[in-house]
């Protein structure tokens, strides 16, 4: 990939209509539009993350829906592989500012401890498909 193909964030001030909603409890997620979802830690929002975000936004436009980014309040490996030494490259506030500049409409920040015992297919079906109305996952 050449540098000219990189997805560049919006420059300048972010206007009121470009506000990004941050949801910290899945019970508070209410969206009538279908959604395109991308899931990950998005720590530092590097070039790979930028591509995922860009594709999520493109797919959301195709389905006349919303682009939703799902992330976690703590790195999942801290709990799932019992590695308490994992540290984030950037703090959550910094990452949220970067994500906002790329045009994501909603970020859902999940507490991994609440979903760790859930089977992956149940998470997809109950949370992503039924609760969030996911049509595509990137």
N, CA, C and O atoms as CSV, one atom per row, in Angstrom:
chain,resi,resn,atom,element,x,y,z
A,1,UNK,N,N,0.848,-1.165,0.000
A,1,UNK,CA,C,0.000,0.000,0.000
A,1,UNK,C,C,0.897,1.234,0.000
A,1,UNK,O,O,1.813,1.355,0.814
A,2,UNK,N,N,0.622,2.129,-0.912
A,2,UNK,CA,C,1.393,3.364,-0.934
A,2,UNK,C,C,0.798,4.348,0.052
A,2,UNK,O,O,-0.368,4.258,0.434
A,3,UNK,N,N,1.622,5.276,0.444
A,3,UNK,CA,C,1.175,6.270,1.423
A,3,UNK,C,C,-0.044,7.038,0.916
A,3,UNK,O,O,-0.902,7.412,1.716
A,4,UNK,N,N,-0.141,7.279,-0.374
A,4,UNK,CA,C,-1.262,8.044,-0.917
A,4,UNK,C,C,-2.589,7.300,-0.783
A,4,UNK,O,O,-3.651,7.917,-0.871
A,5,UNK,N,N,-2.544,5.987,-0.572
A,5,UNK,CA,C,-3.772,5.211,-0.409
A,5,UNK,C,C,-4.261,5.171,1.029
A,5,UNK,O,O,-5.340,4.641,1.293
A,6,UNK,N,N,-3.498,5.713,1.961
A,6,UNK,CA,C,-3.891,5.677,3.369
A,6,UNK,C,C,-5.139,6.502,3.581
A,6,UNK,O,O,-5.383,7.489,2.887
A,7,UNK,N,N,-5.908,6.085,4.537
A,7,UNK,CA,C,-7.127,6.790,4.923
A,7,UNK,C,C,-6.741,7.901,5.883
A,7,UNK,O,O,-6.227,7.630,6.968
A,8,UNK,N,N,-6.979,9.135,5.504
A,8,UNK,CA,C,-6.581,10.267,6.343
A,8,UNK,C,C,-7.772,10.785,7.136
A,8,UNK,O,O,-8.869,10.914,6.593
A,9,UNK,N,N,-7.565,11.085,8.421
A,9,UNK,CA,C,-8.670,11.596,9.224
A,9,UNK,C,C,-9.085,12.975,8.759
A,9,UNK,O,O,-8.334,13.673,8.078
A,10,UNK,N,N,-10.282,13.353,9.134
A,10,UNK,CA,C,-10.769,14.689,8.833
A,10,UNK,C,C,-9.856,15.701,9.499
A,10,UNK,O,O,-9.393,15.499,10.622
A,11,UNK,N,N,-9.612,16.762,8.809
A,11,UNK,CA,C,-8.766,17.794,9.401
A,11,UNK,C,C,-9.637,18.928,9.917
A,11,UNK,O,O,-10.819,19.025,9.585
A,12,UNK,N,N,-9.050,19.764,10.713
A,12,UNK,CA,C,-9.778,20.913,11.232
A,12,UNK,C,C,-10.660,20.552,12.406
A,12,UNK,O,O,-10.547,19.470,12.983
A,13,UNK,N,N,-11.534,21.469,12.748
A,13,UNK,CA,C,-12.420,21.265,13.893
A,13,UNK,C,C,-13.512,20.263,13.571
A,13,UNK,O,O,-13.992,20.185,12.440
A,14,UNK,N,N,-13.890,19.512,14.563
A,14,UNK,CA,C,-14.996,18.571,14.416
A,14,UNK,C,C,-16.261,19.317,14.789
A,14,UNK,O,O,-16.361,19.876,15.881
A,15,UNK,N,N,-17.220,19.326,13.889
A,15,UNK,CA,C,-18.439,20.096,14.136
A,15,UNK,C,C,-19.404,19.312,15.006
A,15,UNK,O,O,-19.214,18.121,15.253
A,16,UNK,N,N,-20.430,19.991,15.462
A,16,UNK,CA,C,-21.424,19.397,16.354
A,16,UNK,C,C,-22.072,18.167,15.711
A,16,UNK,O,O,-22.303,17.176,16.403
A,17,UNK,N,N,-22.369,18.203,14.413
A,17,UNK,CA,C,-23.030,17.072,13.772
A,17,UNK,C,C,-22.102,15.876,13.589
A,17,UNK,O,O,-22.561,14.786,13.249
A,18,UNK,N,N,-20.820,16.063,13.806
A,18,UNK,CA,C,-19.874,14.966,13.679
A,18,UNK,C,C,-19.531,14.340,15.024
A,18,UNK,O,O,-18.540,13.619,15.136
A,19,UNK,N,N,-20.333,14.605,16.035
A,19,UNK,CA,C,-20.074,14.022,17.351
A,19,UNK,C,C,-20.171,12.507,17.287
A,19,UNK,O,O,-20.981,11.946,16.550
A,20,UNK,N,N,-19.342,11.876,18.062
A,20,UNK,CA,C,-19.335,10.425,18.139
A,20,UNK,C,C,-19.955,10.018,19.470
A,20,UNK,O,O,-19.579,10.527,20.526
A,21,UNK,N,N,-20.898,9.106,19.403
A,21,UNK,CA,C,-21.536,8.606,20.617
A,21,UNK,C,C,-20.681,7.486,21.192
A,21,UNK,O,O,-20.247,6.592,20.466
A,22,UNK,N,N,-20.439,7.537,22.512
A,22,UNK,CA,C,-19.697,6.479,23.198
A,22,UNK,C,C,-20.648,5.802,24.172
A,22,UNK,O,O,-21.198,6.442,25.068
A,23,UNK,N,N,-20.833,4.500,23.987
A,23,UNK,CA,C,-21.742,3.715,24.826
A,23,UNK,C,C,-20.908,2.747,25.652
A,23,UNK,O,O,-20.123,1.970,25.108
A,24,UNK,N,N,-21.080,2.798,26.955
A,24,UNK,CA,C,-20.279,1.952,27.849
A,24,UNK,C,C,-21.071,0.783,28.442
A,24,UNK,O,O,-20.511,-0.050,29.155
A,25,UNK,N,N,-22.352,0.724,28.151
A,25,UNK,CA,C,-23.193,-0.387,28.612
A,25,UNK,C,C,-24.043,-0.834,27.429
A,25,UNK,O,O,-24.813,-0.042,26.884
A,26,UNK,N,N,-23.913,-2.076,27.034
A,26,UNK,CA,C,-24.623,-2.570,25.848
A,26,UNK,C,C,-26.134,-2.413,25.982
A,26,UNK,O,O,-26.836,-2.320,24.975
A,27,UNK,N,N,-26.636,-2.381,27.199
A,27,UNK,CA,C,-28.076,-2.175,27.411
A,27,UNK,C,C,-28.523,-0.804,26.922
A,27,UNK,O,O,-29.700,-0.605,26.623
A,28,UNK,N,N,-27.594,0.137,26.839
A,28,UNK,CA,C,-27.912,1.494,26.387
A,28,UNK,C,C,-27.835,1.647,24.872
A,28,UNK,O,O,-28.115,2.727,24.351
A,29,UNK,N,N,-27.463,0.593,24.161
A,29,UNK,CA,C,-27.346,0.668,22.702
A,29,UNK,C,C,-28.732,0.618,22.082
A,29,UNK,O,O,-29.450,-0.374,22.211
A,30,UNK,N,N,-29.096,1.692,21.415
A,30,UNK,CA,C,-30.382,1.767,20.719
A,30,UNK,C,C,-30.147,2.439,19.369
A,30,UNK,O,O,-29.829,3.626,19.292
A,31,UNK,N,N,-30.308,1.662,18.325
A,31,UNK,CA,C,-30.116,2.211,16.999
A,31,UNK,C,C,-31.114,1.547,16.062
A,31,UNK,O,O,-31.215,0.322,16.011
A,32,UNK,N,N,-31.837,2.357,15.334
A,32,UNK,CA,C,-32.835,1.816,14.413
A,32,UNK,C,C,-32.208,1.406,13.085
A,32,UNK,O,O,-32.684,0.483,12.423
A,33,UNK,N,N,-31.158,2.083,12.707
A,33,UNK,CA,C,-30.498,1.796,11.434
A,33,UNK,C,C,-29.687,0.506,11.540
A,33,UNK,O,O,-29.210,0.154,12.619
A,34,UNK,N,N,-29.533,-0.199,10.414
A,34,UNK,CA,C,-28.641,-1.364,10.422
A,34,UNK,C,C,-27.207,-0.882,10.620
A,34,UNK,O,O,-26.892,0.273,10.333
A,35,UNK,N,N,-26.345,-1.761,11.108
A,35,UNK,CA,C,-24.976,-1.329,11.376
A,35,UNK,C,C,-23.935,-2.223,10.718
A,35,UNK,O,O,-24.130,-3.423,10.524
A,36,UNK,N,N,-22.828,-1.587,10.385
A,36,UNK,CA,C,-21.602,-2.281,10.005
A,36,UNK,C,C,-20.687,-2.134,11.211
A,36,UNK,O,O,-20.521,-1.035,11.741
A,37,UNK,N,N,-20.092,-3.244,11.647
A,37,UNK,CA,C,-19.324,-3.270,12.890
A,37,UNK,C,C,-17.881,-3.671,12.623
A,37,UNK,O,O,-17.605,-4.523,11.778
A,38,UNK,N,N,-16.986,-3.060,13.339
A,38,UNK,CA,C,-15.611,-3.529,13.423
A,38,UNK,C,C,-15.282,-3.675,14.904
A,38,UNK,O,O,-15.705,-2.860,15.724
A,39,UNK,N,N,-14.526,-4.716,15.244
A,39,UNK,CA,C,-14.232,-5.023,16.648
A,39,UNK,C,C,-12.725,-5.130,16.852
A,39,UNK,O,O,-12.018,-5.735,16.046
A,40,UNK,N,N,-12.247,-4.537,17.936
A,40,UNK,CA,C,-10.838,-4.664,18.290
A,40,UNK,C,C,-10.446,-3.682,19.369
A,40,UNK,O,O,-11.279,-2.914,19.851
A,41,UNK,N,N,-9.185,-3.703,19.749
A,41,UNK,CA,C,-8.691,-2.765,20.764
A,41,UNK,C,C,-8.424,-1.387,20.167
A,41,UNK,O,O,-8.593,-0.379,20.854
A,42,UNK,N,N,-8.019,-1.325,18.923
A,42,UNK,CA,C,-7.753,-0.060,18.235
A,42,UNK,C,C,-6.822,0.832,19.044
A,42,UNK,O,O,-7.026,2.044,19.123
A,43,UNK,N,N,-5.816,0.240,19.634
A,43,UNK,CA,C,-4.846,0.959,20.453
A,43,UNK,C,C,-3.834,1.659,19.549
A,43,UNK,O,O,-3.054,1.008,18.855
A,44,UNK,N,N,-3.855,2.973,19.563
A,44,UNK,CA,C,-2.944,3.742,18.734
A,44,UNK,C,C,-3.478,4.033,17.342
A,44,UNK,O,O,-2.934,4.890,16.646
A,45,UNK,N,N,-4.517,3.348,16.923
A,45,UNK,CA,C,-5.172,3.529,15.620
A,45,UNK,C,C,-4.127,3.600,14.494
A,45,UNK,O,O,-3.994,4.614,13.809
A,46,UNK,N,N,-3.394,2.492,14.328
A,46,UNK,CA,C,-2.360,2.406,13.295
A,46,UNK,C,C,-2.983,2.191,11.913
A,46,UNK,O,O,-4.206,2.138,11.784
A,47,UNK,N,N,-2.150,2.070,10.891
A,47,UNK,CA,C,-2.615,1.973,9.502
A,47,UNK,C,C,-3.591,0.817,9.289
A,47,UNK,O,O,-4.559,0.964,8.541
A,48,UNK,N,N,-3.357,-0.326,9.928
A,48,UNK,CA,C,-4.283,-1.455,9.803
A,48,UNK,C,C,-5.647,-1.129,10.386
A,48,UNK,O,O,-6.676,-1.475,9.804
A,49,UNK,N,N,-5.657,-0.464,11.533
A,49,UNK,CA,C,-6.924,-0.034,12.138
A,49,UNK,C,C,-7.647,0.948,11.217
A,49,UNK,O,O,-8.866,0.883,11.060
A,50,UNK,N,N,-6.888,1.848,10.617
A,50,UNK,CA,C,-7.478,2.851,9.737
A,50,UNK,C,C,-8.193,2.203,8.553
A,50,UNK,O,O,-9.256,2.660,8.134
A,51,UNK,N,N,-7.605,1.140,8.019
A,51,UNK,CA,C,-8.232,0.429,6.898
A,51,UNK,C,C,-9.543,-0.208,7.349
A,51,UNK,O,O,-10.548,-0.124,6.643
A,52,UNK,N,N,-9.540,-0.842,8.518
A,52,UNK,CA,C,-10.774,-1.440,9.052
A,52,UNK,C,C,-11.858,-0.383,9.250
A,52,UNK,O,O,-13.019,-0.604,8.905
A,53,UNK,N,N,-11.479,0.751,9.801
A,53,UNK,CA,C,-12.439,1.834,10.031
A,53,UNK,C,C,-12.991,2.343,8.706
A,53,UNK,O,O,-14.199,2.534,8.565
A,54,UNK,N,N,-12.113,2.562,7.738
A,54,UNK,CA,C,-12.549,3.049,6.426
A,54,UNK,C,C,-13.535,2.072,5.787
A,54,UNK,O,O,-14.575,2.488,5.277
A,55,UNK,N,N,-13.218,0.795,5.813
A,55,UNK,CA,C,-14.102,-0.206,5.206
A,55,UNK,C,C,-15.435,-0.305,5.951
A,55,UNK,O,O,-16.475,-0.534,5.334
A,56,UNK,N,N,-15.406,-0.134,7.259
A,56,UNK,CA,C,-16.641,-0.156,8.050
A,56,UNK,C,C,-17.533,1.017,7.662
A,56,UNK,O,O,-18.742,0.852,7.499
A,57,UNK,N,N,-16.949,2.189,7.517
A,57,UNK,CA,C,-17.714,3.379,7.118
A,57,UNK,C,C,-18.272,3.206,5.708
A,57,UNK,O,O,-19.425,3.554,5.452
A,58,UNK,N,N,-17.468,2.673,4.797
A,58,UNK,CA,C,-17.932,2.436,3.422
A,58,UNK,C,C,-19.113,1.468,3.405
A,58,UNK,O,O,-20.103,1.704,2.713
A,59,UNK,N,N,-19.008,0.385,4.164
A,59,UNK,CA,C,-20.083,-0.612,4.197
A,59,UNK,C,C,-21.338,-0.018,4.826
A,59,UNK,O,O,-22.446,-0.295,4.367
A,60,UNK,N,N,-21.184,0.788,5.862
A,60,UNK,CA,C,-22.338,1.433,6.501
A,60,UNK,C,C,-23.074,2.324,5.497
A,60,UNK,O,O,-24.304,2.352,5.479
A,61,UNK,N,N,-22.336,3.040,4.675
A,61,UNK,CA,C,-22.964,3.887,3.652
A,61,UNK,C,C,-23.715,3.038,2.635
A,61,UNK,O,O,-24.809,3.403,2.205
A,62,UNK,N,N,-23.126,1.896,2.246
A,62,UNK,CA,C,-23.770,0.996,1.280
A,62,UNK,C,C,-25.118,0.490,1.773
A,62,UNK,O,O,-26.050,0.340,0.983
A,63,UNK,N,N,-25.228,0.226,3.073
A,63,UNK,CA,C,-26.470,-0.330,3.626
A,63,UNK,C,C,-27.367,0.752,4.225
A,63,UNK,O,O,-28.369,0.461,4.879
A,64,UNK,N,N,-26.978,2.021,3.981
A,64,UNK,CA,C,-27.728,3.152,4.527
A,64,UNK,C,C,-27.858,3.022,6.042
A,64,UNK,O,O,-28.929,3.219,6.616
A,65,UNK,N,N,-26.734,2.684,6.670
A,65,UNK,CA,C,-26.727,2.448,8.108
A,65,UNK,C,C,-25.678,3.267,8.823
A,65,UNK,O,O,-25.300,4.348,8.372
A,66,UNK,N,N,-25.217,2.750,9.928
A,66,UNK,CA,C,-24.238,3.430,10.773
A,66,UNK,C,C,-22.985,2.571,10.930
A,66,UNK,O,O,-23.045,1.341,10.915
A,67,UNK,N,N,-21.858,3.249,11.081
A,67,UNK,CA,C,-20.578,2.581,11.337
A,67,UNK,C,C,-20.354,2.544,12.839
A,67,UNK,O,O,-20.298,3.585,13.494
A,68,UNK,N,N,-20.227,1.333,13.384
A,68,UNK,CA,C,-20.060,1.159,14.828
A,68,UNK,C,C,-18.752,0.420,15.099
A,68,UNK,O,O,-18.467,-0.614,14.495
A,69,UNK,N,N,-17.976,0.967,16.007
A,69,UNK,CA,C,-16.728,0.344,16.426
A,69,UNK,C,C,-16.938,-0.215,17.827
A,69,UNK,O,O,-17.370,0.498,18.732
A,70,UNK,N,N,-16.627,-1.497,17.996
A,70,UNK,CA,C,-16.731,-2.144,19.302
A,70,UNK,C,C,-15.315,-2.361,19.822
A,70,UNK,O,O,-14.463,-2.918,19.131
A,71,UNK,N,N,-15.082,-1.913,21.043
A,71,UNK,CA,C,-13.774,-2.084,21.672
A,71,UNK,C,C,-13.981,-2.495,23.125
A,71,UNK,O,O,-15.109,-2.728,23.557
A,72,UNK,N,N,-12.912,-2.581,23.856
A,72,UNK,CA,C,-12.985,-3.089,25.230
A,72,UNK,C,C,-12.337,-2.112,26.206
A,72,UNK,O,O,-11.382,-1.414,25.866
A,73,UNK,N,N,-12.870,-2.076,27.416
A,73,UNK,CA,C,-12.342,-1.170,28.439
A,73,UNK,C,C,-10.950,-1.597,28.895
A,73,UNK,O,O,-10.153,-0.764,29.325
A,74,UNK,N,N,-10.663,-2.875,28.804
A,74,UNK,CA,C,-9.334,-3.411,29.108
A,74,UNK,C,C,-8.949,-4.380,28.003
A,74,UNK,O,O,-9.813,-4.936,27.326
A,75,UNK,N,N,-7.661,-4.577,27.827
A,75,UNK,CA,C,-7.204,-5.514,26.805
A,75,UNK,C,C,-7.709,-6.916,27.157
A,75,UNK,O,O,-7.476,-7.379,28.273
A,76,UNK,N,N,-8.395,-7.605,26.236
A,76,UNK,CA,C,-8.927,-8.944,26.520
A,76,UNK,C,C,-7.875,-9.948,26.985
A,76,UNK,O,O,-8.179,-10.837,27.779
A,77,UNK,N,N,-6.646,-9.814,26.499
A,77,UNK,CA,C,-5.596,-10.757,26.905
A,77,UNK,C,C,-5.274,-10.685,28.390
A,77,UNK,O,O,-4.754,-11.649,28.953
A,78,UNK,N,N,-5.572,-9.567,29.031
A,78,UNK,CA,C,-5.341,-9.473,30.479
A,78,UNK,C,C,-6.123,-10.548,31.211
A,78,UNK,O,O,-5.659,-11.109,32.204
A,79,UNK,N,N,-7.316,-10.825,30.707
A,79,UNK,CA,C,-8.168,-11.803,31.368
A,79,UNK,C,C,-8.142,-13.160,30.672
A,79,UNK,O,O,-8.027,-14.196,31.328
A,80,UNK,N,N,-8.246,-13.153,29.362
A,80,UNK,CA,C,-8.394,-14.404,28.625
A,80,UNK,C,C,-7.136,-15.259,28.635
A,80,UNK,O,O,-7.228,-16.484,28.703
A,81,UNK,N,N,-5.975,-14.644,28.568
A,81,UNK,CA,C,-4.731,-15.419,28.620
A,81,UNK,C,C,-3.952,-15.129,29.896
A,81,UNK,O,O,-2.780,-15.480,30.028
A,82,UNK,N,N,-4.631,-14.484,30.823
A,82,UNK,CA,C,-4.060,-14.216,32.157
A,82,UNK,C,C,-2.699,-13.527,32.066
A,82,UNK,O,O,-1.722,-13.966,32.673
A,83,UNK,N,N,-2.657,-12.438,31.294
A,83,UNK,CA,C,-1.425,-11.673,31.149
A,83,UNK,C,C,-1.648,-10.254,31.668
A,83,UNK,O,O,-1.994,-9.361,30.894
A,84,UNK,N,N,-1.452,-10.036,32.977
A,84,UNK,CA,C,-1.712,-8.715,33.554
A,84,UNK,C,C,-0.696,-7.651,33.146
A,84,UNK,O,O,-0.882,-6.471,33.443
A,85,UNK,N,N,0.374,-8.058,32.469
A,85,UNK,CA,C,1.431,-7.115,32.090
A,85,UNK,C,C,1.108,-6.327,30.824
A,85,UNK,O,O,1.829,-5.387,30.491
A,86,UNK,N,N,0.058,-6.682,30.123
A,86,UNK,CA,C,-0.274,-5.997,28.878
A,86,UNK,C,C,-0.669,-4.556,29.184
A,86,UNK,O,O,-1.515,-4.285,30.036
A,87,UNK,N,N,-0.031,-3.651,28.465
A,87,UNK,CA,C,-0.336,-2.228,28.628
A,87,UNK,C,C,-0.720,-1.661,27.271
A,87,UNK,O,O,-0.237,-2.117,26.234
A,88,UNK,N,N,-1.584,-0.669,27.289
A,88,UNK,CA,C,-1.980,-0.010,26.057
A,88,UNK,C,C,-0.886,0.946,25.596
A,88,UNK,O,O,-0.167,1.527,26.408
A,89,UNK,N,N,-0.775,1.098,24.279
A,89,UNK,CA,C,0.184,2.037,23.699
A,89,UNK,C,C,-0.257,3.467,24.012
A,89,UNK,O,O,0.549,4.302,24.421
A,90,UNK,N,N,-1.525,3.727,23.816
A,90,UNK,CA,C,-2.118,5.047,24.081
A,90,UNK,C,C,-3.284,4.860,25.036
A,90,UNK,O,O,-3.875,3.782,25.101
A,91,UNK,N,N,-3.615,5.915,25.780
A,91,UNK,CA,C,-4.752,5.793,26.692
A,91,UNK,C,C,-6.065,5.847,25.914
A,91,UNK,O,O,-6.101,6.285,24.763
A,92,UNK,N,N,-7.122,5.405,26.546
A,92,UNK,CA,C,-8.428,5.297,25.891
A,92,UNK,C,C,-8.904,6.642,25.357
A,92,UNK,O,O,-9.441,6.709,24.251
A,93,UNK,N,N,-8.719,7.701,26.117
A,93,UNK,CA,C,-9.160,9.032,25.684
A,93,UNK,C,C,-8.478,9.439,24.374
A,93,UNK,O,O,-9.129,9.963,23.470
A,94,UNK,N,N,-7.180,9.199,24.275
A,94,UNK,CA,C,-6.439,9.522,23.058
A,94,UNK,C,C,-6.968,8.698,21.881
A,94,UNK,O,O,-7.200,9.235,20.798
A,95,UNK,N,N,-7.158,7.396,22.098
A,95,UNK,CA,C,-7.671,6.526,21.038
A,95,UNK,C,C,-9.053,6.973,20.577
A,95,UNK,O,O,-9.337,6.950,19.380
A,96,UNK,N,N,-9.922,7.382,21.513
A,96,UNK,CA,C,-11.271,7.840,21.156
A,96,UNK,C,C,-11.207,9.101,20.296
A,96,UNK,O,O,-11.990,9.248,19.357
A,97,UNK,N,N,-10.293,10.001,20.605
A,97,UNK,CA,C,-10.141,11.220,19.796
A,97,UNK,C,C,-9.734,10.868,18.373
A,97,UNK,O,O,-10.246,11.451,17.417
A,98,UNK,N,N,-8.816,9.917,18.225
A,98,UNK,CA,C,-8.402,9.496,16.886
A,98,UNK,C,C,-9.554,8.839,16.137
A,98,UNK,O,O,-9.807,9.159,14.976
A,99,UNK,N,N,-10.244,7.933,16.792
A,99,UNK,CA,C,-11.359,7.222,16.158
A,99,UNK,C,C,-12.428,8.209,15.710
A,99,UNK,O,O,-12.983,8.071,14.620
A,100,UNK,N,N,-12.717,9.188,16.531
A,100,UNK,CA,C,-13.714,10.216,16.199
A,100,UNK,C,C,-13.329,10.954,14.920
A,100,UNK,O,O,-14.184,11.241,14.082
A,101,UNK,N,N,-12.062,11.255,14.775
A,101,UNK,CA,C,-11.613,12.001,13.595
A,101,UNK,C,C,-11.782,11.201,12.313
A,101,UNK,O,O,-11.868,11.786,11.233
A,102,UNK,N,N,-11.830,9.884,12.407
A,102,UNK,CA,C,-11.998,9.057,11.212
A,102,UNK,C,C,-13.447,8.925,10.772
A,102,UNK,O,O,-13.704,8.413,9.682
A,103,UNK,N,N,-14.405,9.371,11.582
A,103,UNK,CA,C,-15.795,9.400,11.146
A,103,UNK,C,C,-16.686,8.285,11.652
A,103,UNK,O,O,-17.789,8.106,11.137
A,104,UNK,N,N,-16.246,7.537,12.638
A,104,UNK,CA,C,-17.106,6.511,13.247
A,104,UNK,C,C,-18.233,7.217,13.994
A,104,UNK,O,O,-17.981,8.180,14.718
A,105,UNK,N,N,-19.463,6.757,13.832
A,105,UNK,CA,C,-20.598,7.431,14.479
A,105,UNK,C,C,-20.805,6.992,15.924
A,105,UNK,O,O,-21.230,7.788,16.761
A,106,UNK,N,N,-20.507,5.725,16.220
A,106,UNK,CA,C,-20.751,5.197,17.562
A,106,UNK,C,C,-19.641,4.233,17.954
A,106,UNK,O,O,-19.208,3.402,17.155
A,107,UNK,N,N,-19.187,4.359,19.200
A,107,UNK,CA,C,-18.225,3.412,19.771
A,107,UNK,C,C,-18.896,2.743,20.955
A,107,UNK,O,O,-19.468,3.408,21.819
A,108,UNK,N,N,-18.821,1.421,20.988
A,108,UNK,CA,C,-19.332,0.651,22.119
A,108,UNK,C,C,-18.114,0.109,22.859
A,108,UNK,O,O,-17.326,-0.654,22.300
A,109,UNK,N,N,-17.968,0.509,24.118
A,109,UNK,CA,C,-16.843,0.069,24.945
A,109,UNK,C,C,-17.363,-1.003,25.898
A,109,UNK,O,O,-18.118,-0.709,26.824
A,110,UNK,N,N,-16.954,-2.241,25.663
A,110,UNK,CA,C,-17.444,-3.364,26.461
A,110,UNK,C,C,-16.463,-3.740,27.564
A,110,UNK,O,O,-15.247,-3.632,27.404
A,111,UNK,N,N,-17.014,-4.178,28.671
A,111,UNK,CA,C,-16.215,-4.747,29.758
A,111,UNK,C,C,-16.080,-6.235,29.448
A,111,UNK,O,O,-17.051,-6.985,29.551
A,112,UNK,N,N,-14.890,-6.655,29.075
A,112,UNK,CA,C,-14.658,-8.040,28.646
A,112,UNK,C,C,-15.074,-9.041,29.716
A,112,UNK,O,O,-15.461,-10.164,29.394
A,113,UNK,N,N,-14.999,-8.647,30.981
A,113,UNK,CA,C,-15.363,-9.567,32.070
A,113,UNK,C,C,-16.835,-9.967,32.005
A,113,UNK,O,O,-17.201,-11.053,32.455
A,114,UNK,N,N,-17.676,-9.104,31.452
A,114,UNK,CA,C,-19.108,-9.408,31.372
A,114,UNK,C,C,-19.438,-10.381,30.245
A,114,UNK,O,O,-20.524,-10.960,30.217
A,115,UNK,N,N,-18.498,-10.560,29.318
A,115,UNK,CA,C,-18.763,-11.411,28.155
A,115,UNK,C,C,-17.805,-12.591,28.037
A,115,UNK,O,O,-17.942,-13.404,27.123
A,116,UNK,N,N,-16.850,-12.697,28.934
A,116,UNK,CA,C,-15.811,-13.726,28.840
A,116,UNK,C,C,-16.359,-15.146,28.904
A,116,UNK,O,O,-15.791,-16.053,28.296
A,117,UNK,N,N,-17.443,-15.351,29.624
A,117,UNK,CA,C,-18.020,-16.693,29.743
A,117,UNK,C,C,-19.001,-17.023,28.622
A,117,UNK,O,O,-19.479,-18.153,28.524
A,118,UNK,N,N,-19.297,-16.049,27.788
A,118,UNK,CA,C,-20.248,-16.250,26.700
A,118,UNK,C,C,-19.552,-16.961,25.540
A,118,UNK,O,O,-18.420,-16.627,25.191
A,119,UNK,N,N,-20.223,-17.929,24.953
A,119,UNK,CA,C,-19.668,-18.599,23.774
A,119,UNK,C,C,-19.581,-17.586,22.631
A,119,UNK,O,O,-20.448,-16.720,22.513
A,120,UNK,N,N,-18.550,-17.682,21.791
A,120,UNK,CA,C,-18.395,-16.709,20.698
A,120,UNK,C,C,-19.636,-16.586,19.816
A,120,UNK,O,O,-20.025,-15.480,19.441
A,121,UNK,N,N,-20.262,-17.724,19.483
A,121,UNK,CA,C,-21.450,-17.663,18.618
A,121,UNK,C,C,-22.625,-16.993,19.326
A,121,UNK,O,O,-23.452,-16.355,18.676
A,122,UNK,N,N,-22.710,-17.128,20.652
A,122,UNK,CA,C,-23.756,-16.427,21.404
A,122,UNK,C,C,-23.498,-14.926,21.422
A,122,UNK,O,O,-24.431,-14.130,21.311
A,123,UNK,N,N,-22.235,-14.541,21.560
A,123,UNK,CA,C,-21.888,-13.121,21.519
A,123,UNK,C,C,-22.293,-12.524,20.173
A,123,UNK,O,O,-22.903,-11.456,20.118
A,124,UNK,N,N,-21.953,-13.215,19.098
A,124,UNK,CA,C,-22.301,-12.725,17.761
A,124,UNK,C,C,-23.813,-12.635,17.604
A,124,UNK,O,O,-24.333,-11.599,17.190
A,125,UNK,N,N,-24.529,-13.720,17.933
A,125,UNK,CA,C,-25.976,-13.747,17.722
A,125,UNK,C,C,-26.754,-12.831,18.662
A,125,UNK,O,O,-27.624,-12.084,18.214
A,126,UNK,N,N,-26.455,-12.877,19.952
A,126,UNK,CA,C,-27.232,-12.111,20.934
A,126,UNK,C,C,-26.845,-10.637,21.000
A,126,UNK,O,O,-27.707,-9.767,21.121
A,127,UNK,N,N,-25.562,-10.365,20.920
A,127,UNK,CA,C,-25.100,-8.982,21.075
A,127,UNK,C,C,-25.004,-8.268,19.725
A,127,UNK,O,O,-25.636,-7.232,19.519
A,128,UNK,N,N,-24.218,-8.823,18.819
A,128,UNK,CA,C,-23.987,-8.127,17.557
A,128,UNK,C,C,-25.201,-8.136,16.633
A,128,UNK,O,O,-25.583,-7.090,16.108
A,129,UNK,N,N,-25.808,-9.296,16.430
A,129,UNK,CA,C,-26.912,-9.391,15.473
A,129,UNK,C,C,-28.228,-8.896,16.072
A,129,UNK,O,O,-28.869,-8.013,15.502
A,130,UNK,N,N,-28.633,-9.448,17.204
A,130,UNK,CA,C,-29.942,-9.085,17.765
A,130,UNK,C,C,-29.946,-7.710,18.424
A,130,UNK,O,O,-30.803,-6.881,18.117
A,131,UNK,N,N,-29.013,-7.462,19.314
A,131,UNK,CA,C,-29.014,-6.196,20.053
A,131,UNK,C,C,-28.571,-5.022,19.183
A,131,UNK,O,O,-29.190,-3.958,19.203
A,132,UNK,N,N,-27.495,-5.222,18.418
A,132,UNK,CA,C,-26.925,-4.110,17.666
A,132,UNK,C,C,-27.415,-4.023,16.221
A,132,UNK,O,O,-27.107,-3.055,15.526
A,133,UNK,N,N,-28.167,-5.011,15.762
A,133,UNK,CA,C,-28.687,-5.033,14.389
A,133,UNK,C,C,-27.573,-5.051,13.337
A,133,UNK,O,O,-27.687,-4.430,12.280
A,134,UNK,N,N,-26.504,-5.772,13.649
A,134,UNK,CA,C,-25.365,-5.848,12.747
A,134,UNK,C,C,-25.747,-6.548,11.443
A,134,UNK,O,O,-26.359,-7.616,11.446
A,135,UNK,N,N,-25.371,-5.920,10.334
A,135,UNK,CA,C,-25.561,-6.520,9.013
A,135,UNK,C,C,-24.230,-6.983,8.432
A,135,UNK,O,O,-24.184,-7.941,7.660
A,136,UNK,N,N,-23.146,-6.301,8.804
A,136,UNK,CA,C,-21.807,-6.654,8.327
A,136,UNK,C,C,-20.814,-6.491,9.456
A,136,UNK,O,O,-20.953,-5.618,10.311
A,137,UNK,N,N,-19.803,-7.355,9.441
A,137,UNK,CA,C,-18.684,-7.200,10.369
A,137,UNK,C,C,-17.409,-7.118,9.546
A,137,UNK,O,O,-17.178,-7.929,8.649
A,138,UNK,N,N,-16.606,-6.153,9.857
A,138,UNK,CA,C,-15.358,-5.941,9.145
A,138,UNK,C,C,-14.233,-6.200,10.120
A,138,UNK,O,O,-13.062,-6.085,9.756
